[in-house]
Amino acid sequence: MEKRHLIRLHNAVFYAYHGNHHEERRLGGKFYVDVDMETDFTEAAENDTLAKTVNYADVYDFIQDIVTSSKVNLIETIAKRIADKILLDFPIVTGVSVRVRKPGAPIKGVIDYVEVQVDERR
């Protein structure tokens, strides 16, 4: 039987200074991040052992670092960096989906937000 377990972090909110326009990089704005990590955490659940699964507090910490430590032009860059870091640091993760949302994107029209998604698998 194939196992499919997911660990999700939803709607992590960070204030950062990303964008292609000078004003976005000067004034900053909120960015929202969702991460879905596919893994087999059967052993962790059976033994109630954090060491056998993904420590989502650690994941949150490096997401925060990626989003807030430097300025980039594209939310695509942020999403890709997060996905790559998860796959690098957590060998137990077999697949990851990262979504980054940017409300108030500089578009001449009415929208809630712009969102990008990166899906990566081993």
Summary of the structure (lengths in Angstrom):
residues: 122
radius of gyration: 15.9
end to end distance: 19.9
largest distance: 53.5
contacts: 337
relative contact order: 0.22
helix: 36%
strand: 35%
